[in-house]
Amino acid sequence: MYKFQVNNKVLFSLFFVSVTLVLFSSSVIVFPNQAVAAGKFTIDPKINIKKLNNPQKLKVVAYSNGENKTKYLTGNDLNSNTATVSFQFNQKNKLVTAVHSDEYFVCAYDLNAQTNEMISYSCIEGNLENPSGKNPVNIGSGPVVTLSTGPFKPVNGGQNDIIKNPTIMVWIKDLAGKKDLKDIKAVAMIKGEFRSKIVDARKMLEKSKDNIIKVPLLFDKEPEIGPIKKGDFVFGCVSANVLKPVEGTECEHRVIDHTGHIYNLVARHD
C-alpha cells in the first residue's frame, strides 16, 4: 500500500512538471540567439554615447505598432561607450497587427541631471525586420541620412526660438476607395512627449474636400525636458490594419524650422 502511494506521488510530480514545461514552452518562442514571449516583439536600441560629455541621464522613447514607450538610463547604464535598452511591444492589438517592414522610431535625449533639460538628441526611423522577435537598431552614430539624425546634436535656439502650444497636424493620404475603413490611431512626438488620437477614418474622409484626413494634436504643456524650440525633431505616425498592404504603421519626421504654431506631417502617403 505504501509503495502504491509513493508511486502515485511520483507519477503526479512527473505529470505536474510535464504540464509546467508545456505551458512554459508555449509562452516563449525561441529564435536563434534570442527568446521573445509569444505575441511580443522588441526594439533594441544600441546607443553610441562615447562622444557625449560624461552623460548622466538619458531619456529614450520609442513608438511601434500603436504603442509608445519611455525609459530612462542613469548610473551604471552609462558607464561605457554604448548604452542599451529594450522596448517590448504587443504584436497585435485592437487596431493593428505588426508585420514585416512596418515603421517605427526611437529617440534618445541626453539630459542635464540637475535641471533635467535636454542637452542634445539623436533619432532614427526604422522598419521592422522581425515582427515576432528582436529588432536591433543603432542610434547616435553614423552619418546624418534620410532616416537618422546621426550623432547626438544640440538645439541652440534662444528665447526667440521657443514655440508655445504647437499643433502637429498629422496627414493621412490615399485612403479613397479603401474598403471597411475604420478607426486609425494618429500619434505625434516631440521632445520626448507623445500626443495621440483615435479617429473614425470613414467619417473624416466623408467630410474631407481633398480626400486627406488631417488630425490635429496639440502640445499645450512644456515638455519635462525643456521648451520646444526651432531645431527640435518631431515625428508623426499612423497605425491601423486598414493602412495595409503598404504598412500597418507609417511614420514621418521633420525638423521644426519655424516658430509658427502649425506643423504639417504627411505620415501616410502611398
N, C-alpha and C positions, 0 to 999 in steps of 0.2 A: 504493500500500500504506500509506504514512504517513497519507494523508488518510483512508483507511478506519479506521485505528486511532484517529485523533483523533475521528472521528465516533462510534465505539463508546464512547470515553471520555465524550464529551458526552452521548450517549444514556443511558449508565449513571448519570451525575451527575444528569440530569433525573429519571430513574426513582427514584433514591435520595431526592432532595428531595421528589418527589411522595408516596412512601411515608411519609416522615417527617411531612409535613403531614397526611396522612390519619390517622396514628396519633395525632398531637397533637390534631387536631380531635375525634377520638373519645373522648379522655380528658378533655375540657373541655366543659361545657355553657355556652353563652353566653346570658345573660339581659340585659334592658335594664339598663345601668349596672352590671353585675356579671358575674363569671365564677367558677364554682364547679366543682371537679373532679367528674366523673361519679361517682354513687354517694355523694356527700357533701352535707352542708348545714352552714350555720354559724349560730351565735347570736352576735350582735354587740352587746354592751352599750356604751352611751354613758353614762358615769358622771359625774354632776354633783358636783364636789368643791369648788366655789367657796366653800362655807360651812365647809369644814374648815380647821383652823388649821395652815397650812403642812404639808400631808401629805407624808410621806417614803416611805411604803411602803403599798401596798395588796395584800391577798390577795383574789383573785377566784375563785370556784368556780362551776361550772355542772353541771347534770345534765340529760340528754335521751336518749331512745331507748336506755336501758340502759347509758349510759356517763357517767362523771363526769370532770370536767376541773378543773385548778387552774393558775392563772397568777399571777405577781407583777409589780406595776408599781412602778418606782422611778425616781429621777433625772428625766430629760427627759420621761418618761411623764406626770409630774405637774406640768408647768410651765405649764399653762393652766387654765381653769375647768372643763374636762372631760377625762376620761381615757377612752381607748377600747381595747378588746381584742376579739379574735375567737376563738371556740371552734369547732373543726371536728369534726363527728360523722359516723359512718357512717350512711347512710340505711337500711341493712339489716344485721342480724346474725343469729345462730342463734336468738335469742328473739323478735325483733320487727322490723317494718319501719315506719319513720316515715310517718305520714300527716297530712294537714291537721287541725289542732286538737288533736293530741297535746300533752300538757302538759310543761312544763319549768320549771326555776327557776334563778335566778342570785343570788348574794350577794356583796357586796363588803365587806371588812373593812379599816378604817383602823387601821394598826399603829404602835406606838412603834418607831422604827427601832433603838433601842438595846436595849430589852428584848424586842421582838417581841410584846408583849402588845396585845390589841385595845383600841382607844380607843372606837370606835363601829362600827356596821354599818348596811347597808341591803340589803334583799332584795326580790325580785319573783318572782311566779309568772306564767307566760305560756302562750300556746297557739301552736303552730307555724302560721305563715301560709304558709310556703314550705318544704315538706319536702324540696326539692331545690335550694334556693338560700340566700339570705341572709335572716336574721330579726333585724332591728334591734330593740333594746329600750332604753328609758331607765330609769336607775336612780339613786337618790339625790336624786330631785326629785319634785315633785308632792305631792298630799295622801296621808295615810295612808288607804288603802282596803282592800277585802277581799283583793286580791292583791298589795298593795305596802305596805312599811313606811314609804314616803315618804323624807324626808331622813334622812341618817345620824343615828343616835341612840346614846347610850352605854348601857351596862348598869352601874348604880351600886351593885349589891349588894355587901355586905361579906362578911366571913368566914363569917357565919351563913347566907349565901345560896349558898354553894358546894355543888355537888352532885357527889359522887364516884360513879363507876361506874353511871351511869344506864342503864336499858334502854329503848330506844324500841320499843314494840310496834306493828308495822305491821299494820293490819287490812285484809283483803281480803274484801269482801262481794259478795253477789249473783252467786255462781258456780254455784249449784244449777241443774241442767238443761243446763249447758254441755256440748257435745259435744267430744270429743277434748281433754279437759282435760289440759294438760301442764305443763312447768316454767314458773314465774313468778319473776322477779327482784324481790326487795324491797330497798329502799335507804333508809337514813336518813342525814341530815346535820345536824350541829350544830357550831357554832363552827369551820367550815371543815374538819371531819373527816367522812369517809364510812365507813359500815359497810354491807355488803351480804351477801345470801344468796340462792342459787337453790334454790327448794323444789319438791318434787313436789306440785303442787296437788291432783291427784286423791287421793293417799294422805292428805294432810292433811284434805281435805274429808270423806273417808270416816270419819275419826276425830273430826271435829267434831260437837258436840252441837247447835250452833246455826247450822250452815251458814256459819260465818265462819272464815276462815283467819287465824291470828294468828302473826306471825313476829317473834320477839324478836331485837333487835340491840343487843348490849352495847357500851357505850363504856367500856372498862376502863382507858384511859390518858388523862392530862390532855392536851387539845389543845395544839398548839405555840404557839397564840396566847393561852394563859391558861386557867384553870379554867372549867368550865361553871358558870353561875350562874343563879339565878332572874332572869328577864328576857331570857335568850338566846332565839334563834329556832331552831326545829327543823323540818326537812322530812322527810316520808316519801313515797316513791314506789314504784309497782309497774309493771313492764314485761313485756309478753308479747302475742303476736298473739291469744291466746285471750281477752284482755280486750275485744277489738273485738266489735261495731261501735261501741262508745262511743269509747274511745281506747285505743291500744296502750300508752301511758304515761299514768298518772294520778298526781297528786301532791296532798298536803295539807300544811298547815303549822299551827303554833301557837307561842305564846309560852310558855316554861316559867314556870308560875305557882305552883309549889310546890317543896319541897325533898325530895320523896319520890324513889323510885328507879325507878318505872314510869311511863311516859308513853305513853298510847294515841293512835294516829293512824289514823283511818279513811281510808286512802289511796284506796280504791276503793269507791264506792257509787253505783249507778245511780239 
